[in-house]
Each structure stands twice: as structure tokens, then as C-alpha cells.
Amino acid sequence: MADVQPNSESPASHRERSARPASHDNEIESLEEFDRAVTAGSLAGRRIQSVDLTDRTFALLGTDTTEAVFLGCEMEPDAAAKVRAGGALVFPPIPGLPFDPYRGSLYGPEELFEGLTDSGYDATPDARAYEWYRRTRTDGDVFASMLRSVHDDAVSDALDEHLAGARVVGVMGGHALERGSAAYAGAARLGRRLARSGLTVATGGGPGAMEAANLGAYAAPFDDTMLDSALELLAKAPRFAPSVTDWARAAFDVRRDRPGGGASVGIPTWFYGHEPPNAFATHIAKYFVNAVREDGLLARSNAGVVFLPGAAGTVQEIFDNATPNYYGSRGEPTPMVLVDRAHWTQKLPTWPLLQALAADRPMAARIALVDSVDEVPEALARLSTGDGS
């Protein structure tokens, strides 16, 4: 009997596999993409994420779905039975959830804050997702744990797609920074300058310094007076406590007054769900697992990270970012700029330890301590070339 090679396959099988889309290109996240794939003649091997297919029964009945995976797609029972019989996996929508675990795109502020105007923050999808998380995170239910993991992985996938090719600068800082303060205005001006220089601003997506940086990026396409008027309006609701509703409504008032602002990214977490996301990040990657969120934000900040004054969370982020720079685990070190000399050398003396870590290593030429936000863009530019601080 002739020898059989363990990985041999028939020419027909090889042609079928070769005709399937590459893994980075096989996701279908809208009806338009679905219709194009059907017109091309096959859904084989495709991953269809959270697309309502109830009006596409005829297409599903007549199209090859071999090894396709349908994630949270609504479809008629006949269509679902046919695609399963045709070799597809079908993960149906989960009823009663305040979020979509299979989503194929990032959140927008309008989606997370839907219902804010009429019913207040507690009625929004963001608040309801936080309540679901609080209710399920400690009960040991493996199903709830799986849903959180699937959701966060889907968000990471959408974030990578959104940021592909972008030069991303992270802006970190404390959530307690109040609207109306000089420091808040400074963080907003920084976000505007970074966005105008062609960088994509990414923050932790919450209130305080994070909101200010996203606000600045939103203001970037407008004349300078737009930011001044926005800061004045926002100062009427300086903090998110005691009323998230009033705080968020003020932000949407700014957006309605000046629609079409500049793009930026916010990466918040329901782990800190008492801190609402801000409405100035146009693209929001919200996670359940904070560790995934923290590492993902820093890892994607390929043009460097700016650390505004903050407390324990910001200190943690500094050393979370310093570790891969120290070991070179992500390649060349990326710039790190700490803002406010007194804060980082006296109040929370993080800078001396960062300097000690960096000594005699490549990252030494990629760290800087500056006095004010006005010095940040020049420092980032200098550090990106490895000229040192």
C-alpha cells in the first residue's frame, strides 16, 4: 500500500481552502460587506459578526457557508438550520444582555449614552452594562465570564482594525481633574496640539485629564475660540459626582453646538464603572477586564505616552509602560513624557525611580520630565529620534 502523507489533501480541497479569504480579511461586520460576499458567491470560512440577517434568508439558503462562523447574527429559523447543515457554526444572540458580546465595531458615545436626554444616565446602555457586571462578576458563573471574555476580545479586534497604520499617542492622567481648572484647560490644549500634528490621541476614556485630552482632539478642526467656549460651558458641571447625568449632558451640549469634531480614542473599563466614559472620544473601546484595557492602551501607543499628574492609577501606568521599554519586549522603546516636575519628583517621586531603571539602557534616551503641557510636543518629537531628555 502506498505511503500516505499526514498532511496530504486532494487538489479540490486545496483549491477550496485557497479560495477562502485570509484570516485578517475574512470578517463581515455589516450588511454591505455581507451582500458583497454573497455576490462574490461564497461565505465559506467567513466570520460574520453581529449582523442582522433576518432579511437575508434567501441569500443564506443559496450560498456556501462551509466553515463559516456566525457570531450573534439574527436570522430566521430556516436560515439558521440551513447554515448549520452546511457546515457553519452559529452562536446565536444572547437575550437580555445590555451589551453585544460579538460586536464587530467600537462603541461611540451616542451608543453608550443612549437615553441620557430623556431618562438620565442610569437608563443608558453604559450604566446597565455596569450593573450587569457588578451582578455577575463575583457569582462564579462560567457563562457570564465567557461572555465578558468574548466581548473584550471582540473589542480588541475592532480596536486593532481602527488603529491600523495610525501613529497613536497615549495621554494618561487623573480622573479627579475638574472641568474649569487651569490644569483641565491645559490638558485640553495638549490634546488639540497633538491631534493637529497628525497624531491619534488615545486616553483611558474616563473623566478628568482623560476627558480633557479627548476634548482637545475633538476641538482640533475648529478655530481656537471653540475650545474656549467649550471649556466655559463644561465648567458649569465640573465633576461627574454627584450627577453623571448633568456632567454628561454638558458634554453633549458641546457636541450638539459644534458637531463633527476631530477623532480620538477612549479606552475605559466597567471595572471602574462608577467613572463614566467621556463623550468626546469619538471611538470607545470599553472593556470589562481592566488589565486587558490597561496593557492594550499602552501597547498601542506607538508614538509615545504622556503622563499628566495623577495618583495611584497613573503611577501604575508609568511602570506598566516602563517594563516593556526596559526589557525591549515590544521592540524599540517608545517615548515617555512626565508632566509637572514638582508632582513627579516631590509629591509622588516617580521620576527618580524611572531614571534609575533607565540608566545604561536604550530607554534612557526615550524618557523626559517637563514642567508644563506646552513642552510636551517638542519633547515627544525629540524622544522619538532617541536624542534623550
C-alpha positions as CSV (number, residue, x, y, z in Angstrom):
1,M,0.0,0.0,0.0
2,A,1.3,3.4,-0.9
3,D,2.5,5.7,1.9
4,V,0.0,8.4,2.9
5,Q,1.4,11.8,3.9
6,P,-0.2,13.0,7.1
7,N,-0.9,16.5,5.7
8,S,-1.9,15.5,2.2
9,E,-5.1,16.9,0.7
10,S,-6.9,16.5,-2.6
11,P,-6.5,19.1,-5.3
12,A,-10.1,20.0,-4.9
13,S,-9.7,20.5,-1.1
14,H,-6.6,22.6,-1.8
15,R,-8.5,24.9,-4.3
16,E,-11.4,25.3,-1.8
17,R,-9.1,26.3,1.0
18,S,-7.0,28.6,-1.2
19,A,-10.2,30.4,-2.3
20,R,-11.1,31.3,1.2
21,P,-10.2,34.8,2.5
22,A,-7.1,35.3,4.6
23,S,-7.7,35.4,8.3
24,H,-7.1,39.1,8.6
25,D,-9.6,39.8,5.8
26,N,-12.4,37.4,6.5
27,E,-14.6,39.3,8.9
28,I,-18.0,40.6,7.9
29,E,-19.4,43.3,10.1
30,S,-22.1,45.0,8.1
31,L,-24.9,44.1,5.7
32,E,-23.0,45.8,2.9
33,E,-20.0,43.5,3.4
34,F,-22.4,40.5,3.7
35,D,-24.0,41.4,0.4
36,R,-20.7,41.8,-1.4
37,A,-19.6,38.4,-0.2
38,V,-22.8,36.7,-1.3
39,T,-22.5,38.4,-4.7
40,A,-18.9,37.0,-4.9
41,G,-20.5,33.6,-4.5
42,S,-19.4,32.3,-1.1
43,L,-19.4,32.8,2.7
44,A,-17.1,29.8,3.2
45,G,-14.7,30.4,6.1
46,R,-16.0,33.9,6.8
47,R,-16.7,35.3,10.3
48,I,-20.0,37.2,10.3
49,Q,-20.2,39.4,13.5
50,S,-23.4,40.8,14.9
51,V,-25.2,41.4,11.6
52,D,-29.0,41.3,11.5
53,L,-29.7,38.7,8.7
54,T,-33.4,38.3,9.2
55,D,-33.9,39.9,5.7
56,R,-31.3,37.8,4.1
57,T,-32.9,34.3,4.3
58,F,-32.9,33.8,0.5
59,A,-29.2,34.6,0.3
60,L,-28.3,32.3,3.2
61,L,-30.3,29.4,1.7
62,G,-28.4,29.7,-1.6
63,T,-24.8,30.5,-0.5
64,D,-22.0,28.2,0.5
65,T,-21.4,28.5,4.3
66,T,-18.8,25.8,4.8
67,E,-16.7,26.5,7.9
68,A,-18.3,29.9,8.3
69,V,-19.0,31.2,11.8
70,F,-22.0,33.4,12.6
71,L,-21.5,35.4,15.8
72,G,-24.6,36.9,17.3
73,C,-26.4,37.2,14.0
74,E,-30.2,37.3,14.0
75,M,-31.7,35.1,11.3
76,E,-34.8,33.1,10.5
77,P,-35.0,29.6,11.9
78,D,-34.9,28.0,8.4
79,A,-31.8,30.0,7.5
80,A,-30.1,29.1,10.8
81,A,-30.9,25.4,10.2
82,K,-29.5,25.5,6.7
83,V,-26.2,27.2,7.5
84,R,-25.6,24.7,10.4
85,A,-26.3,21.8,8.0
86,G,-24.0,23.4,5.5
87,G,-21.0,23.2,8.0
88,A,-21.3,26.6,9.8
89,L,-21.1,27.3,13.4
90,V,-23.9,29.5,14.7
91,F,-23.5,31.4,18.0
92,P,-27.0,33.0,18.5
93,P,-27.7,36.4,20.1
94,I,-27.9,36.3,23.9
95,P,-31.3,37.7,25.0
96,G,-31.5,40.1,27.9
97,L,-27.9,41.4,27.8
98,P,-27.3,45.1,27.9
99,F,-24.3,44.7,25.5
100,D,-23.4,42.7,22.4
101,P,-20.6,40.3,23.2
102,Y,-20.0,39.7,19.5
103,R,-19.8,43.3,18.3
104,G,-17.7,44.0,15.3
105,S,-17.0,47.7,15.9
106,L,-16.0,50.1,18.6
107,Y,-18.6,52.0,20.7
108,G,-19.5,55.5,20.1
109,P,-20.6,58.0,22.8
110,E,-24.1,58.2,21.3
111,E,-24.5,54.4,21.7
112,L,-23.2,54.2,25.3
113,F,-25.3,57.2,26.4
114,E,-28.5,56.4,24.5
115,G,-31.5,57.5,26.6
116,L,-29.5,60.1,28.6
117,T,-31.6,63.1,27.5
118,D,-35.0,61.6,28.3
119,S,-34.3,59.2,31.2
120,G,-30.9,60.1,32.7
121,Y,-27.7,58.2,32.9
122,D,-29.0,55.2,34.9
123,A,-31.1,54.2,31.9
124,T,-28.2,54.2,29.4
125,P,-26.6,51.1,28.0
126,D,-23.3,52.1,29.7
127,A,-24.9,52.2,33.2
128,R,-26.9,49.0,32.5
129,A,-23.8,47.1,31.4
130,Y,-22.0,48.2,34.6
131,E,-24.9,46.9,36.7
132,W,-24.8,43.6,34.9
133,Y,-21.1,43.4,35.5
134,R,-21.5,44.2,39.2
135,R,-24.2,41.5,39.5
136,T,-22.2,38.7,37.7
137,R,-18.5,39.3,38.4
138,T,-18.5,37.5,41.8
139,D,-21.0,34.8,41.3
140,G,-18.6,32.4,39.6
141,D,-20.9,31.8,36.6
142,V,-18.7,30.5,33.8
143,F,-21.2,31.6,31.2
144,A,-21.0,35.3,32.4
145,S,-17.2,35.0,32.5
146,M,-17.2,33.7,28.9
147,L,-19.4,36.5,27.7
148,R,-17.1,39.1,29.2
149,S,-14.1,37.4,27.6
150,V,-15.7,37.2,24.2
151,H,-16.8,40.8,24.4
152,D,-13.4,42.1,25.3
153,D,-11.7,40.1,22.6
154,A,-14.1,41.4,20.0
155,V,-13.4,45.0,21.2
156,S,-9.7,44.4,20.9
157,D,-10.1,43.1,17.4
158,A,-12.2,46.2,16.5
159,L,-9.6,48.5,18.1
160,D,-6.7,47.0,16.1
161,E,-8.7,47.4,12.9
162,H,-9.5,51.1,13.8
163,L,-5.9,52.0,14.7
164,A,-4.2,50.1,11.8
165,G,-1.4,52.4,10.5
166,A,-2.1,55.2,12.9
167,R,0.5,57.0,15.0
168,V,-1.0,56.8,18.5
169,V,0.0,58.9,21.5
170,G,-1.4,58.0,24.8
171,V,-2.4,60.6,27.3
172,M,-2.7,59.4,30.9
173,G,-3.8,61.4,34.0
174,G,-6.1,61.5,37.0
175,H,-9.9,61.2,36.8
176,A,-10.3,63.8,39.5
177,L,-9.2,66.7,37.5
178,E,-12.1,69.1,37.4
179,R,-13.6,71.0,34.5
180,G,-13.0,74.7,35.0
181,S,-9.5,74.3,36.3
182,A,-6.3,75.6,34.7
183,A,-4.9,72.0,34.6
184,Y,-8.0,70.8,32.7
185,A,-7.7,73.5,30.2
186,G,-4.0,72.7,29.7
187,A,-4.7,69.1,29.1
188,A,-7.3,70.1,26.5
189,R,-4.9,72.3,24.7
190,L,-2.4,69.5,24.7
191,G,-4.9,67.1,23.1
192,R,-5.6,69.7,20.5
193,R,-2.0,70.3,19.6
194,L,-1.3,66.5,19.4
195,A,-4.3,66.0,17.1
196,R,-3.4,68.9,14.9
197,S,0.1,67.4,14.5
198,G,-1.4,64.3,12.9
199,L,-1.3,62.0,16.0
200,T,-4.2,59.9,17.1
201,V,-4.9,60.8,20.8
202,A,-5.8,57.8,23.0
203,T,-6.8,58.0,26.6
204,G,-8.2,55.9,29.3
205,G,-11.6,57.2,28.2
206,G,-12.8,58.5,31.5
207,P,-13.4,61.9,33.2
208,G,-10.7,64.4,34.3
209,A,-7.5,64.6,32.4
210,M,-8.7,61.9,30.1
211,E,-11.8,63.8,29.0
212,A,-9.8,67.0,28.6
213,A,-7.4,65.4,26.1
214,N,-10.2,63.8,24.2
215,L,-12.0,67.2,24.2
216,G,-8.9,68.9,22.8
217,A,-8.7,66.3,19.9
218,Y,-12.4,66.9,19.3
219,A,-11.7,70.7,19.1
220,A,-8.8,70.3,16.7
221,P,-10.6,71.0,13.4
222,F,-12.3,74.2,14.7
223,D,-10.9,77.6,15.4
224,D,-9.3,78.2,18.7
225,T,-12.3,80.0,20.2
226,M,-14.3,76.8,20.0
227,L,-12.3,75.2,22.8
228,D,-12.6,78.4,24.9
229,S,-16.4,78.3,24.7
230,A,-16.5,74.6,25.3
231,L,-14.4,75.0,28.5
232,E,-16.7,77.7,29.7
233,L,-19.8,75.6,29.2
234,L,-18.4,72.5,30.7
235,A,-17.3,74.3,33.9
236,K,-20.9,74.6,34.9
237,A,-20.8,70.8,35.6
238,P,-17.3,70.5,36.9
239,R,-17.3,66.8,38.1
240,F,-19.2,63.6,37.4
241,A,-20.3,63.3,41.1
242,P,-23.0,63.7,42.3
243,S,-24.7,63.7,38.9
244,V,-23.3,61.8,36.0
245,T,-26.4,62.9,34.1
246,D,-25.6,66.6,34.4
247,W,-22.0,66.0,33.7
248,A,-22.6,64.0,30.5
249,R,-25.4,66.3,29.3
250,A,-23.0,69.2,29.4
251,A,-20.6,67.3,27.1
252,F,-23.4,66.5,24.6
253,D,-24.4,70.2,24.7
254,V,-20.9,71.0,23.4
255,R,-21.1,68.3,20.7
256,R,-24.5,69.5,19.5
257,D,-23.3,73.1,19.4
258,R,-20.2,72.1,17.3
259,P,-20.9,68.7,15.6
260,G,-18.3,66.9,13.5
261,G,-15.3,67.3,15.8
262,G,-11.9,65.6,15.5
263,A,-11.5,61.9,16.1
264,S,-9.8,60.3,19.1
265,V,-9.9,57.1,21.1
266,G,-11.1,56.4,24.6
267,I,-10.3,53.1,26.3
268,P,-12.3,52.9,29.6
269,T,-13.5,49.9,31.7
270,W,-16.5,48.8,33.5
271,F,-14.2,47.6,36.3
272,Y,-14.2,51.2,37.3
273,G,-17.8,51.6,36.2
274,H,-18.5,54.4,38.8
275,E,-16.4,56.5,36.5
276,P,-18.4,57.1,33.3
277,P,-16.8,57.3,29.9
278,N,-16.4,60.7,28.4
279,A,-18.4,61.8,25.3
280,F,-15.5,63.5,23.5
281,A,-13.7,60.3,22.5
282,T,-15.3,59.5,19.1
283,H,-14.3,55.9,19.2
284,I,-14.6,54.0,22.5
285,A,-13.1,50.6,23.3
286,K,-14.7,49.7,26.6
287,Y,-13.6,46.6,28.4
288,F,-14.8,44.5,31.4
289,V,-11.2,43.4,32.3
290,N,-9.1,46.3,33.4
291,A,-5.8,44.5,33.0
292,V,-6.6,43.9,29.3
293,R,-7.6,47.5,28.9
294,E,-4.5,48.9,30.6
295,D,-2.0,46.8,28.7
296,G,-3.8,47.3,25.4
297,L,-3.9,51.1,25.7
298,L,-0.2,51.3,26.5
299,A,0.9,48.7,23.9
300,R,-1.0,50.6,21.1
301,S,0.6,54.0,22.0
302,N,3.3,53.6,19.4
303,A,4.2,57.3,19.2
304,G,4.7,57.5,23.0
305,V,2.8,58.2,26.2
306,V,2.3,61.5,28.1
307,F,1.7,61.2,31.8
308,L,-0.1,64.1,33.4
309,P,-0.3,64.5,37.1
310,G,-2.3,61.6,38.7
311,A,-2.4,59.3,41.7
312,A,-2.0,55.5,42.1
313,G,-3.6,54.6,38.7
314,T,-1.2,56.9,36.8
315,V,1.8,55.7,38.7
316,Q,0.8,52.1,37.8
317,E,0.6,53.1,34.2
318,I,4.0,54.7,34.2
319,F,5.6,51.4,35.3
320,D,3.4,49.3,33.2
321,N,4.8,51.2,30.3
322,A,8.3,51.3,31.6
323,T,8.5,47.5,31.9
324,P,8.4,46.6,28.1
325,N,10.6,49.6,27.4
326,Y,13.1,48.3,29.9
327,Y,13.2,44.7,28.6
328,G,12.6,45.7,24.9
329,S,9.8,43.2,24.7
330,R,7.9,45.3,22.2
331,G,10.9,46.3,20.2
332,E,12.4,49.8,20.4
333,P,11.5,51.8,23.5
334,T,8.7,54.4,22.9
335,P,8.8,57.9,24.3
336,M,7.6,58.6,27.9
337,V,7.0,62.2,28.9
338,L,6.1,63.0,32.5
339,V,4.5,66.4,33.0
340,D,4.9,68.6,36.2
341,R,8.3,68.4,37.8
342,A,7.1,69.0,41.3
343,H,4.4,66.4,41.1
344,W,6.7,63.6,39.8
345,T,9.8,64.5,41.9
346,Q,8.2,65.6,45.2
347,K,4.6,64.7,45.7
348,L,4.9,61.3,44.1
349,P,8.6,60.9,43.3
350,T,8.3,58.5,40.4
351,W,10.8,60.2,38.1
352,P,13.9,59.3,40.1
353,L,13.0,55.6,40.1
354,L,12.2,55.8,36.3
355,Q,15.6,57.4,35.7
356,A,17.3,54.7,37.8
357,L,15.6,52.0,35.8
358,A,16.5,53.6,32.5
359,A,20.2,54.1,33.4
360,D,22.5,52.4,30.8
361,R,19.6,51.1,28.8
362,P,18.2,52.2,25.4
363,M,15.1,53.6,27.2
364,A,17.2,56.3,28.8
365,A,17.1,58.3,25.6
366,R,13.3,57.9,25.5
367,I,12.2,59.4,28.8
368,A,11.7,63.1,29.7
369,L,10.4,65.2,32.6
370,V,8.9,68.6,31.6
371,D,7.3,71.4,33.6
372,S,4.2,72.0,31.6
373,V,2.0,70.7,28.8
374,D,3.3,73.3,26.4
375,E,6.7,71.5,26.4
376,V,5.2,68.1,25.5
377,P,5.0,68.1,21.7
378,E,8.7,69.2,21.4
379,A,9.7,66.5,23.9
380,L,7.9,63.8,22.1
381,A,9.5,64.8,18.8
382,R,12.9,64.8,20.4
383,L,12.5,61.5,22.1
384,S,11.1,59.8,19.0
385,T,14.6,60.2,17.5
386,G,16.3,58.9,20.6
387,D,18.1,62.2,21.4
388,G,17.3,61.9,25.1
389,S,15.9,64.2,27.7
